[in-house]
Amino acid sequence: MFDSKDCWNRKGLNLQIEKGEIVSIIGKNGSGKSTLIKILCGL
């Protein structure tokens, strides 16, 4: 069950990826990696 108390605070999150940089997103199954990529591609 989801408990918002267990989430880290994403307010003010800043992500900057420069041209030519390689980035890896790692995490457990169901942690939101694919969702994060979908959100970033929609920006």
N, C-alpha and C positions, 0 to 999 in steps of 0.2 A: 504494500500500500504506500502511496506517495505521501511524504511528510515534508512540507516546505521548510521545516526547521533544519532538515538535513542538507538543504541546498546551499551552495556558496552564493554570495551576493554578486549578481551580474550587473548591478548599476554602475554605469561609467566604464563598462568594458570597452576596450579599445584594441583593435587588431589592425596591424599594418604589415602587409607583405610586399616587399619590393620586387621588382622585375628580376627574374633569375634566381630568386630564393626558392629553396625547397622546404616545404612544410609538411609535417606529419601530424595527424590527429589520431590519438590512441585512446582507448577506453574499453570498458567491459561491454559485453553484448547488451543492447537496450539502453545504453547510456546517452544516446542522442547524436552520435557522430554523423550519421547520414542526414539527420534533420538539420544539424548545423551547416553542413555543406549545401543543402537545399536552400536554407535561409540566405547564406552568403552569395549563392549564385543568383538569387532574386534581387540583390541590391543593385 
